[in-house]
Amino acid sequence: MLRTGNTNRQKKKEIVMKSPRIRAPLLALAGLCLLLLPSEKATAAGNLQVTITDLGVLPGGSYSSAYSINNHGKIAGHAYDINGALTAVQWVNGVISPIPSLDPSTVSLPEDMNDAGEMAGTHRVSGRVYLGVYWNSANFPFQLPSLANGTPTLVRSHAITASGLVAGMGQEGSPNYFGHAVVWYRNSLLTDLGFMGGGTYSEAYGINDFGDVVGAANVASTAQHAFLWSNGQFTDLSTWAGGGASSIAHAINNKGEIVGLNASVASLWKDGAVQALPMPAGISAYTPAVDINDAGDIIATGSKGYPIEVGVLWRNGQPIELGTLPGGTISRVRRINATGEIVGEANTANGGPFHAVKWTVNTVAGNTAPTVTLVATSPTTLSRGQSVSFRGTFTDPDAGDGPWTYTWTWGNGSTAGSVAAPGNIVATRLYATRGTFKVTLTIQDARGGSGKSNAITIRVR
């Protein structure tokens, strides 16, 4: 399960914690649960059916939001209770119920969850005071320790692996108070990742089951850059040299595929190269991709013009708009599990309250995907500044499924277009930097059936 980095958009109460002790109000939680009475909407997207389900709210409450889901379908997030207090909650087998926070007077947010039910998240005390939280499989919260000789007043945790590795940030003490990307093993500090390239800040947002960590770090005096930390070494993932916080890696799967924001657009790092993710028509690309599962499904929240937002899923490289609740206008995604279930929040009406939601995306029978092959028509080993030519060929037994859209993935970017009939698609790509690049061609029919070609490796000297 992989960290998103999204923040709660609803107002939270800001009060100072009265005690560092964990005071879980377990007895008070016993009666506060509600059987889920779902509201659903199903829409077609080509040969896929997208279903959004309202997960409901606590009795007397008006708001809920889902932040994490594991592969067994357990969901966690937060919700307002009958008194208007923001409370950590879970959804299990159709039932919403509170779970304990570090302190009952304010909320701990469970941001990620593994299949054992262990969770990682952050407890906001007040202002810029945050505590990292680990919940064990019995939903009991533990405060995560900061660095040795560090301060506990700025600790955040964002992601947890199947084995209980937790990724986030801890703050060093006086005089600098710099934030360090760190990894805990459950509620014990394991590794201080330190800094990248002479920087003074780093924060981990995602971690996979092999212990590879991604996040954001500044480099010397420059803006923050997306990073990969693996085998004790940082790799700077950013390809953008301008000012501002434009590059961040949010999540990494067990194949080493990374998603986030690069050059200010939703991006995927794969096979040693970064590519911008194509967006559905009418949705802005200036948004981070926030999660990816091992099947390569990617999610993000895109903008349709302020204040309208909508969740987006990429499946087989193709973007799918996830839609909103009946009568609603906004949806936001936070996490995707291995089976492709997605959770987040959506409003129930224009200007209405937000409820936690879950999306499921299923293939509808009756459409055969195109078959795609790819060949290079010029040498694939070349010098920097030279080009390679390609010919893609596709067939589709469903002759009436046009027009067909295509996406070239070059290894140094992507381009797209459409054709009216099956056949050949030719293109030429220039490679200005040294390296190894994988090229593929993906074809999608008008009903959403998608086929991907073989990959061709380009080596630039």
ABEGO torsion letter per residue (X at the ends): XBBAGBBBABBBBBBBBABABBBBBAAAAAABBBBBBBBBBBBBBEABBBBBBBAEBBBGBABBBBABBBAAGBBBBBBBBAAGBBBBBBBBGGBBBBBBBABAABBBBBABBBAAGBBBBBBBABEABBBBBBBBAAGBBBBBBBBBGBBAABBBBABBBAAGBBBBBBBBBOAAGBBBBBBBBEABBABBAEBBGGBABBBBABBBAAGBBBEBBBBEABBBBBBBBBGGBBBBABABABBEBABBBABBBAAGBBBEBBGGBBBBBBGGBBBBBBBBBGBBABBBBABBBAAGBBBBBBBAEOABBBBBBBBGGBBBBAEBBBGBABBBBABBBAAGBBBEBBBABBGBBBBBBBBBBBBBBGBBBBBBBBBBABBABBBBGBBBBBBBBBBBABAAAOBBBBBBBAGAEBBBBBBABBEBBBBBBBBABBEBBBBBBBBBBAAGBBBBBBBBBBBBX
